Amino acid sequence: MDKIINFYRMQADENLLMFWLKEILIALLIFSVFWGLSLVLQYLLSTVAPRFTAYTKTDLGDRVLKRITPPACLLVIFAGLYLAVHSLPLPDKAQLVSSGVVFVVNIVILTNIAFRMTDEALSWYGIRVAERTGNGGLDRQILPLVEKVFVIFLVGAALITILKHFGYDILSLLTALGIGSLAIGLAAKDTLANMISGFTLMIDRPFRIGDRIQLASGQWGDVVDIGLRSTRMQTADNTLLIIPNSDLCNSTVVNMAFPDVKGKGRINLGVAYDSDVQLIKSLLVQIAREIPEVLEDPPPEAYFVSLGDSALNVSLFFWVDDYNKVFAASDKLNILIITRFRDNGIAIPYPTRTVLLEKEG
């Protein structure tokens, strides 16, 4: 009797062994097929696909293919591993753990592929804009922000997908996140207002890093950084002025560097009433043309502005190729004007006032 029991036991063990060998072979076959598919995909992406992207006008396709080829092949391998593990008749808990781990790895790889494609596209776009406009501010300001927002979106989508796969209630989680976001928004409304204004400044671009701007308060300086919360401006006395972005969006700002960096200067002066105004205007234009910093186009111009209390008011307008040279050119012009006026006997009168006294009786 014991021999019969041992025989059937050995027969059962042998059948069980054969059953597991069969299932393992099937799993290995599935994994091997996907391994081969990954090699085929690598060949297509690295050899065949570049032949088609060569006909495009840009190198974006080649750059994207180069970035996504390794993780795409790895994704196919882990997809085969997921199906192979899922095909094995494991206990429910072991099946859930093993397939869940492989599923999470696949989501991470898929998220990495999406990130690489977006990162390459944004980098390519930033280079194109810098080459077209001659300004690399976009690459330093907007693109990192867009990339961070997209990364947050990808991570959130990946987490939601993973939680949904394991049977968690996504609706309640999203509701909790929405209520929490509302509470945070109400508590930090000023900070959020500055952040939204900063994003608006980066998109609308009323000024760029390096531009000289003048605020509504009269303060002026060069923009050194545009952040999410504030903009930093270096003033003429080498101090750093930090302005909240919401203030910049809601006030008038003068951009001295737009549409180009040419600057216009003005010199006001008064001459005696008995002076020859036409001669003075011609002399001022001639003086301006002797200064190397003053441009010939647009040409310098002199105008008789008004009749003052004690002088005839005349203004000289001139242009320089860079607004930073306005003060230096004005200094040279003032020195040369005084010298030439003295040589030509042109008086610059002091303010005078005549007082008439009447005698009584």
VOPAGU-2260 file (C-alpha; in pm, 1 decimal, decimal comma):
REM VOPAGU-2260
SITE   aa  ch    i         X         Y         Z
SITE  MET   A    0       0,0       0,0       0,0
SITE  ASP   A    1     285,6     236,8      86,8
SITE  LYS   A    2     445,8     167,0    -248,9
SITE  ILE   A    3     126,3     260,2    -427,7
SITE  ILE   A    4      97,7     584,6    -228,9
SITE  ASN   A    5     461,9     670,5    -297,7
SITE  PHE   A    6     412,5     592,9    -665,9
SITE  TYR   A    7     117,8     826,7    -697,8
SITE  ARG   A    8     298,7    1089,9    -493,0
SITE  MET   A    9     599,5    1073,3    -721,3
SITE  GLN   A   10     367,6    1081,2   -1021,0
SITE  ALA   A   11     198,1    1392,6    -883,0
SITE  ASP   A   12     533,3    1560,5    -814,1
SITE  GLU   A   13     648,4    1474,5   -1163,1
SITE  ASN   A   14     328,5    1616,9   -1313,3
SITE  LEU   A   15     365,8    1929,3   -1101,6
SITE  LEU   A   16     726,3    1966,7   -1208,8
SITE  MET   A   17     631,2    1923,8   -1572,5
SITE  PHE   A   18     352,0    2174,9   -1527,7
SITE  TRP   A   19     587,7    2437,4   -1382,1
SITE  LEU   A   20     850,6    2367,9   -1644,4
SITE  LYS   A   21     588,7    2420,7   -1911,4
SITE  GLU   A   22     468,7    2748,9   -1756,2
SITE  ILE   A   23     824,0    2872,5   -1707,1
SITE  LEU   A   24     912,1    2786,6   -2066,3
SITE  ILE   A   25     605,3    2977,9   -2185,7
SITE  ALA   A   26     705,8    3276,2   -1972,4
SITE  LEU   A   27    1063,2    3256,8   -2103,3
SITE  LEU   A   28     928,9    3233,6   -2457,4
SITE  ILE   A   29     718,2    3546,6   -2406,4
SITE  PHE   A   30    1015,9    3730,5   -2255,5
SITE  SER   A   31    1244,1    3614,4   -2539,2
SITE  VAL   A   32     997,2    3737,3   -2801,3
SITE  PHE   A   33     986,3    4081,2   -2642,9
SITE  TRP   A   34    1365,8    4081,1   -2606,9
SITE  GLY   A   35    1388,6    4022,0   -2979,6
SITE  LEU   A   36    1129,9    4295,2   -3039,9
SITE  SER   A   37    1344,7    4535,1   -2837,8
SITE  LEU   A   38    1643,3    4457,5   -3061,3
SITE  VAL   A   39    1427,6    4513,0   -3369,8
SITE  LEU   A   40    1301,2    4841,8   -3223,5
SITE  GLN   A   41    1658,2    4951,8   -3150,2
SITE  TYR   A   42    1755,3    4879,8   -3509,3
SITE  LEU   A   43    1453,2    5069,3   -3644,4
SITE  LEU   A   44    1508,4    5374,9   -3423,0
SITE  SER   A   45    1885,0    5394,9   -3470,6
SITE  THR   A   46    1916,7    5293,5   -3837,4
SITE  VAL   A   47    1589,0    5309,4   -4029,9
SITE  ALA   A   48    1413,3    5606,3   -3868,1
SITE  PRO   A   49    1706,4    5852,0   -3921,0
SITE  ARG   A   50    1672,3    5793,9   -4294,8
SITE  PHE   A   51    1323,3    5945,2   -4280,6
SITE  THR   A   52    1415,6    6229,0   -4042,8
SITE  ALA   A   53    1696,8    6324,1   -4281,6
SITE  TYR   A   54    1430,5    6464,7   -4514,3
SITE  THR   A   55    1306,7    6710,7   -4249,9
SITE  LYS   A   56    1432,3    7068,3   -4232,2
SITE  THR   A   57    1544,9    7046,5   -3869,5
SITE  ASP   A   58    1746,0    6805,7   -3657,0
SITE  LEU   A   59    1474,6    6773,8   -3391,5
SITE  GLY   A   60    1374,2    6425,9   -3506,5
SITE  ASP   A   61    1731,0    6294,4   -3486,0
SITE  ARG   A   62    1779,9    6443,1   -3141,5
SITE  VAL   A   63    1453,6    6297,0   -3008,4
SITE  LEU   A   64    1529,9    5953,4   -3154,2
SITE  LYS   A   65    1872,7    5954,2   -2993,8
SITE  ARG   A   66    1725,8    6042,1   -2652,6
SITE  ILE   A   67    1435,4    5795,0   -2649,9
SITE  THR   A   68    1596,6    5488,4   -2809,4
SITE  PRO   A   69    1750,1    5337,2   -2489,1
SITE  PRO   A   70    1441,2    5376,9   -2265,0
SITE  ALA   A   71    1204,5    5270,1   -2547,2
SITE  CYS   A   72    1392,8    4941,8   -2591,1
SITE  LEU   A   73    1399,2    4895,9   -2214,2
SITE  LEU   A   74    1022,1    4955,8   -2204,0
SITE  VAL   A   75     963,0    4672,1   -2452,6
SITE  ILE   A   76    1180,1    4437,9   -2244,1
SITE  PHE   A   77     994,5    4517,5   -1921,9
SITE  ALA   A   78     659,4    4490,9   -2100,9
SITE  GLY   A   79     758,5    4135,4   -2196,9
SITE  LEU   A   80     868,8    4072,8   -1838,5
SITE  TYR   A   81     530,3    4195,3   -1714,9
SITE  LEU   A   82     340,8    3961,8   -1948,7
SITE  ALA   A   83     574,0    3674,2   -1864,4
SITE  VAL   A   84     523,6    3715,9   -1490,5
SITE  HIS   A   85     150,3    3766,3   -1541,1
SITE  SER   A   86     130,3    3434,7   -1731,9
SITE  LEU   A   87     277,5    3233,5   -1443,4
SITE  PRO   A   88      22,3    3064,7   -1212,6
SITE  LEU   A   89     160,6    3225,7    -898,4
SITE  PRO   A   90     -39,1    3271,2    -577,2
SITE  ASP   A   91    -256,7    3580,3    -575,4
SITE  LYS   A   92     -33,7    3776,6    -338,1
SITE  ALA   A   93     288,7    3683,9    -518,5
SITE  GLN   A   94     122,7    3758,2    -853,4
SITE  LEU   A   95       8,8    4097,5    -730,5
SITE  VAL   A   96     350,2    4192,3    -590,1
SITE  SER   A   97     561,0    4071,6    -882,8
SITE  SER   A   98     339,1    4208,4   -1158,2
SITE  GLY   A   99     288,3    4529,5    -962,0
SITE  VAL   A  100     662,3    4591,7    -933,4
SITE  VAL   A  101     712,5    4534,6   -1306,5
SITE  PHE   A  102     412,2    4759,2   -1384,3
SITE  VAL   A  103     559,0    5041,4   -1174,3
SITE  VAL   A  104     892,5    5006,2   -1353,8
SITE  ASN   A  105     714,3    5025,4   -1689,6
SITE  ILE   A  106     529,3    5344,9   -1586,5
SITE  VAL   A  107     857,3    5499,2   -1469,6
SITE  ILE   A  108    1024,4    5415,8   -1802,0
SITE  LEU   A  109     726,2    5551,9   -1998,8
SITE  THR   A  110     733,2    5872,6   -1793,8
SITE  ASN   A  111    1107,2    5903,3   -1858,7
SITE  ILE   A  112    1047,5    5869,8   -2234,4
SITE  ALA   A  113     784,0    6145,7   -2227,2
SITE  PHE   A  114    1019,0    6367,9   -2025,0
SITE  ARG   A  115    1309,5    6313,2   -2265,4
SITE  MET   A  116    1095,5    6399,0   -2565,7
SITE  THR   A  117     966,5    6718,4   -2401,7
SITE  ASP   A  118    1309,0    6821,0   -2272,8
SITE  GLU   A  119    1466,4    6777,3   -2616,2
SITE  ALA   A  120    1184,6    6967,7   -2788,4
SITE  LEU   A  121    1207,6    7257,7   -2542,0
SITE  SER   A  122    1587,7    7274,3   -2571,8
SITE  TRP   A  123    1564,3    7274,4   -2950,8
SITE  TYR   A  124    1297,8    7545,4   -2944,9
SITE  GLY   A  125    1505,2    7761,1   -2708,9
SITE  ILE   A  126    1807,7    7737,8   -2938,7
SITE  ARG   A  127    1593,1    7827,1   -3240,5
SITE  VAL   A  128    1448,4    8134,8   -3067,7
SITE  ALA   A  129    1794,0    8245,3   -2949,2
SITE  GLU   A  130    1932,8    8215,3   -3303,4
SITE  ARG   A  131    1636,4    8401,3   -3454,2
SITE  THR   A  132    1614,8    8684,9   -3201,0
SITE  GLY   A  133    1976,3    8697,9   -3087,2
SITE  ASN   A  134    1859,1    8673,3   -2726,6
SITE  GLY   A  135    1900,7    8373,0   -2500,1
SITE  GLY   A  136    1668,6    8504,0   -2231,7
SITE  LEU   A  137    1388,8    8266,4   -2327,3
SITE  ASP   A  138    1608,9    7964,2   -2264,4
SITE  ARG   A  139    1692,1    8095,8   -1916,4
SITE  GLN   A  140    1349,8    8225,1   -1813,9
SITE  ILE   A  141    1049,7    8052,2   -1966,5
SITE  LEU   A  142    1174,1    7708,9   -2068,7
SITE  PRO   A  143    1283,2    7592,2   -1718,7
SITE  LEU   A  144     943,0    7695,4   -1586,0
SITE  VAL   A  145     756,8    7510,6   -1862,2
SITE  GLU   A  146     974,6    7206,1   -1805,5
SITE  LYS   A  147     903,4    7206,3   -1430,4
SITE  VAL   A  148     528,2    7234,4   -1491,2
SITE  PHE   A  149     540,8    6944,2   -1737,4
SITE  VAL   A  150     747,3    6734,0   -1495,0
SITE  ILE   A  151     487,0    6792,7   -1223,1
SITE  PHE   A  152     214,3    6690,5   -1468,2
SITE  LEU   A  153     402,7    6373,7   -1569,6
SITE  VAL   A  154     473,8    6271,7   -1210,7
SITE  GLY   A  155     112,1    6334,0   -1114,2
SITE  ALA   A  156     -18,7    6132,2   -1409,0
SITE  ALA   A  157     223,2    5847,3   -1330,4
SITE  LEU   A  158     119,8    5839,0    -962,6
SITE  ILE   A  159    -250,0    5840,0   -1052,1
SITE  THR   A  160    -197,6    5554,7   -1299,1
SITE  ILE   A  161      -4,1    5347,1   -1044,4
SITE  LEU   A  162    -259,5    5407,3    -768,3
SITE  LYS   A  163    -544,6    5318,8   -1001,1
SITE  HIS   A  164    -366,1    4997,1   -1099,2
SITE  PHE   A  165    -349,2    4891,0    -732,6
SITE  GLY   A  166    -718,5    4971,3    -676,9
SITE  TYR   A  167    -696,9    5296,9    -483,0
SITE  ASP   A  168    -982,7    5548,7    -502,1
SITE  ILE   A  169    -845,9    5825,1    -726,5
SITE  LEU   A  170   -1156,0    6045,3    -699,8
SITE  SER   A  171   -1123,9    6091,8    -325,2
SITE  LEU   A  172    -752,5    6165,3    -361,7
SITE  LEU   A  173    -816,9    6430,0    -628,4
SITE  THR   A  174   -1090,2    6583,4    -411,3
SITE  ALA   A  175    -852,1    6604,4    -116,3
SITE  LEU   A  176    -582,3    6756,6    -334,0
SITE  GLY   A  177    -831,9    7010,8    -470,8
SITE  ILE   A  178    -942,4    7118,9    -123,2
SITE  GLY   A  179    -581,2    7138,9      -7,7
SITE  SER   A  180    -484,6    7345,2    -311,7
SITE  LEU   A  181    -773,9    7584,6    -244,7
SITE  ALA   A  182    -664,7    7632,2     116,0
SITE  ILE   A  183    -303,9    7691,4      12,5
SITE  GLY   A  184    -416,8    7934,3    -258,5
SITE  LEU   A  185    -620,9    8141,1     -12,7
SITE  ALA   A  186    -336,7    8148,2     240,1
SITE  ALA   A  187     -73,3    8250,3     -15,6
SITE  LYS   A  188    -274,9    8463,9    -256,1
SITE  ASP   A  189     -12,6    8741,2    -270,6
SITE  THR   A  190     265,0    8494,4    -348,4
SITE  LEU   A  191      48,9    8327,6    -612,1
SITE  ALA   A  192     -36,4    8667,9    -761,7
SITE  ASN   A  193     335,2    8743,6    -794,6
SITE  MET   A  194     401,3    8400,0    -944,8
SITE  ILE   A  195     124,1    8437,9   -1202,3
SITE  SER   A  196     250,3    8787,7   -1280,9
SITE  GLY   A  197     602,1    8650,1   -1320,2
SITE  PHE   A  198     476,5    8390,6   -1564,6
SITE  THR   A  199     291,2    8668,4   -1750,4
SITE  LEU   A  200     610,0    8876,2   -1770,4
SITE  MET   A  201     800,7    8580,1   -1912,8
SITE  ILE   A  202     534,8    8514,8   -2176,4
SITE  ASP   A  203     451,9    8875,5   -2268,8
SITE  ARG   A  204     817,4    8987,1   -2237,2
SITE  PRO   A  205     773,5    9364,2   -2197,9
SITE  PHE   A  206    1142,9    9365,8   -2107,1
SITE  ARG   A  207    1429,4    9118,7   -2106,3
SITE  ILE   A  208    1732,5    9056,2   -1890,5
SITE  GLY   A  209    1984,0    9331,9   -1962,6
SITE  ASP   A  210    1720,9    9588,7   -2068,3
SITE  ARG   A  211    1714,8    9928,3   -1900,7
SITE  ILE   A  212    1369,5   10013,3   -1766,1
SITE  GLN   A  213    1214,8   10307,5   -1584,7
SITE  LEU   A  214     942,0   10251,8   -1327,0
SITE  ALA   A  215     636,0   10465,8   -1268,1
SITE  SER   A  216     807,2   10600,6    -954,1
SITE  GLY   A  217    1091,1   10740,3   -1169,9
SITE  GLN   A  218    1353,6   10485,7   -1063,3
SITE  TRP   A  219    1547,1   10327,3   -1345,7
SITE  GLY   A  220    1809,7   10059,9   -1390,8
SITE  ASP   A  221    1910,1    9742,0   -1573,9
SITE  VAL   A  222    1712,0    9417,9   -1532,4
SITE  VAL   A  223    1940,5    9145,6   -1396,8
SITE  ASP   A  224    1687,9    8869,3   -1325,7
SITE  ILE   A  225    1319,9    8788,3   -1379,8
SITE  GLY   A  226    1201,1    8537,7   -1122,4
SITE  LEU   A  227     866,0    8382,7   -1042,6
SITE  ARG   A  228     801,9    8608,7    -743,4
SITE  SER   A  229    1005,3    8921,7    -813,2
SITE  THR   A  230    1220,6    9102,7   -1067,2
SITE  ARG   A  231    1565,5    9234,3    -974,9
SITE  MET   A  232    1694,7    9561,1   -1117,9
SITE  GLN   A  233    2041,5    9711,0   -1075,7
SITE  THR   A  234    2014,5   10087,3   -1034,6
SITE  ALA   A  235    2260,2   10354,6   -1143,7
SITE  ASP   A  236    2420,6   10372,2    -797,0
SITE  ASN   A  237    2494,6    9993,9    -808,8
SITE  THR   A  238    2218,8    9890,1    -570,1
SITE  LEU   A  239    1978,8    9601,6    -626,3
SITE  LEU   A  240    1611,3    9694,6    -641,6
SITE  ILE   A  241    1370,8    9401,6    -591,3
SITE  ILE   A  242    1022,5    9463,9    -732,1
SITE  PRO   A  243     722,8    9227,5    -684,9
SITE  ASN   A  244     604,9    9102,3   -1021,5
SITE  SER   A  245     244,8    9199,4    -953,2
SITE  ASP   A  246     353,8    9564,3    -918,7
SITE  LEU   A  247     526,8    9551,7   -1256,2
SITE  CYS   A  248     221,4    9398,8   -1424,4
SITE  ASN   A  249     -10,7    9665,2   -1282,1
SITE  SER   A  250     199,2    9976,9   -1349,6
SITE  THR   A  251     356,1   10161,6   -1641,4
SITE  VAL   A  252     710,5   10056,4   -1725,2
SITE  VAL   A  253     930,0   10232,6   -1982,2
SITE  ASN   A  254    1168,7   10002,4   -2168,6
SITE  MET   A  255    1462,8   10212,7   -2287,0
SITE  ALA   A  256    1617,1    9919,2   -2476,9
SITE  PHE   A  257    1319,3    9851,7   -2703,0
SITE  PRO   A  258    1276,2    9843,2   -3000,1
SITE  ASP   A  259    1657,5    9887,2   -3008,8
SITE  VAL   A  260    1937,6   10007,5   -2781,4
SITE  LYS   A  261    1978,8   10347,7   -2945,8
SITE  GLY   A  262    1940,2   10631,4   -2697,8
SITE  LYS   A  263    1823,9   10988,9   -2743,3
SITE  GLY   A  264    1978,5   11275,7   -2551,5
SITE  ARG   A  265    1863,3   11632,1   -2497,7
SITE  ILE   A  266    2050,1   11942,3   -2387,6
SITE  ASN   A  267    1853,3   12251,4   -2283,5
SITE  LEU   A  268    2015,2   12594,2   -2264,1
SITE  GLY   A  269    1920,7   12961,1   -2274,2
SITE  VAL   A  270    2086,8   13240,9   -2474,2
SITE  ALA   A  271    2058,8   13618,4   -2456,7
SITE  TYR   A  272    1763,8   13786,6   -2623,1
SITE  ASP   A  273    1987,1   13973,4   -2867,8
SITE  SER   A  274    2143,0   13649,7   -3001,3
SITE  ASP   A  275    2105,2   13522,6   -3357,2
SITE  VAL   A  276    1885,6   13214,8   -3309,2
SITE  GLN   A  277    1956,4   13066,6   -3653,6
SITE  LEU   A  278    2330,3   13094,3   -3595,7
SITE  ILE   A  279    2297,0   12927,4   -3256,5
SITE  LYS   A  280    2094,0   12637,6   -3398,9
SITE  SER   A  281    2347,6   12579,1   -3676,6
SITE  LEU   A  282    2633,4   12600,1   -3428,3
SITE  LEU   A  283    2472,1   12344,9   -3196,2
SITE  VAL   A  284    2421,4   12096,5   -3480,7
SITE  GLN   A  285    2780,3   12147,7   -3593,4
SITE  ILE   A  286    2908,4   12090,1   -3240,2
SITE  ALA   A  287    2704,2   11769,6   -3207,0
SITE  ARG   A  288    2849,7   11630,1   -3527,7
SITE  GLU   A  289    3201,2   11674,3   -3390,0
SITE  ILE   A  290    3133,3   11430,7   -3106,0
SITE  PRO   A  291    3222,4   11069,8   -3209,1
SITE  GLU   A  292    2941,9   10914,9   -3003,7
SITE  VAL   A  293    2668,0   11117,6   -3178,6
SITE  LEU   A  294    2507,3   10937,2   -3473,6
SITE  GLU   A  295    2468,3   11090,7   -3817,2
SITE  ASP   A  296    2145,8   10896,8   -3872,0
SITE  PRO   A  297    1918,4   11010,4   -3715,8
SITE  PRO   A  298    2095,6   11347,9   -3741,5
SITE  PRO   A  299    2125,5   11589,6   -3447,6
SITE  GLU   A  300    1864,3   11864,9   -3442,1
SITE  ALA   A  301    1833,8   12199,8   -3263,6
SITE  TYR   A  302    1507,3   12379,9   -3190,5
SITE  PHE   A  303    1404,5   12717,8   -3056,2
SITE  VAL   A  304    1172,8   12596,2   -2781,2
SITE  SER   A  305    1029,0   12898,4   -2601,1
SITE  LEU   A  306    1070,4   13256,8   -2485,8
SITE  GLY   A  307    1194,0   13251,5   -2129,0
SITE  ASP   A  308    1184,7   13518,8   -1863,8
SITE  SER   A  309    1547,8   13613,9   -1914,7
SITE  ALA   A  310    1665,7   13400,2   -2211,0
SITE  LEU   A  311    1569,0   13236,0   -2536,9
SITE  ASN   A  312    1532,1   12863,7   -2462,0
SITE  VAL   A  313    1697,6   12633,0   -2717,0
SITE  SER   A  314    1720,8   12250,9   -2713,8
SITE  LEU   A  315    1964,8   12017,8   -2888,1
SITE  PHE   A  316    1852,7   11660,7   -2962,2
SITE  PHE   A  317    2097,8   11387,4   -3056,2
SITE  TRP   A  318    2118,3   11006,5   -3084,2
SITE  VAL   A  319    2382,0   10755,6   -2974,7
SITE  ASP   A  320    2411,5   10388,0   -3071,5
SITE  ASP   A  321    2376,3   10273,5   -2708,0
SITE  TYR   A  322    2169,1   10440,8   -2436,2
SITE  ASN   A  323    2460,9   10387,3   -2195,0
SITE  LYS   A  324    2656,1   10651,3   -2391,7
SITE  VAL   A  325    2401,3   10933,4   -2347,9
SITE  PHE   A  326    2562,9   11077,8   -2033,9
SITE  ALA   A  327    2917,1   11061,1   -2173,4
SITE  ALA   A  328    2806,8   11229,2   -2496,6
SITE  SER   A  329    2612,8   11495,2   -2301,3
SITE  ASP   A  330    2923,6   11572,6   -2095,6
SITE  LYS   A  331    3138,6   11624,1   -2407,6
SITE  LEU   A  332    2868,2   11833,5   -2573,4
SITE  ASN   A  333    2826,6   12063,4   -2271,4
SITE  ILE   A  334    3201,0   12128,3   -2252,9
SITE  LEU   A  335    3226,1   12198,0   -2626,0
SITE  ILE   A  336    2913,9   12420,1   -2627,0
SITE  ILE   A  337    3051,7   12646,3   -2353,5
SITE  THR   A  338    3385,3   12675,9   -2534,7
SITE  ARG   A  339    3229,6   12754,8   -2874,6
SITE  PHE   A  340    2978,0   13000,5   -2731,1
SITE  ARG   A  341    3258,1   13194,7   -2562,8
SITE  ASP   A  342    3460,2   13197,7   -2885,5
SITE  ASN   A  343    3161,6   13332,0   -3080,2
SITE  GLY   A  344    3056,9   13585,6   -2817,1
SITE  ILE   A  345    2725,9   13415,2   -2741,2
SITE  ALA   A  346    2610,7   13490,9   -2389,5
SITE  ILE   A  347    2425,9   13247,4   -2166,6
SITE  PRO   A  348    2251,3   13493,1   -1932,3
SITE  TYR   A  349    2187,8   13449,3   -1566,8
SITE  PRO   A  350    1826,8   13472,5   -1452,0
SITE  THR   A  351    1762,5   13839,5   -1384,1
SITE  ARG   A  352    1474,9   14032,1   -1235,9
SITE  THR   A  353    1411,3   14405,7   -1267,9
SITE  VAL   A  354    1255,9   14574,8    -965,5
SITE  LEU   A  355    1091,6   14916,4   -1018,8
SITE  LEU   A  356    1052,2   15137,3    -715,4
SITE  GLU   A  357     796,6   15416,4    -727,9
SITE  LYS   A  358     839,6   15721,8    -511,0
SITE  GLU   A  359     535,1   15843,6    -323,7
SITE  GLY   A  360     421,6   16205,3    -370,9
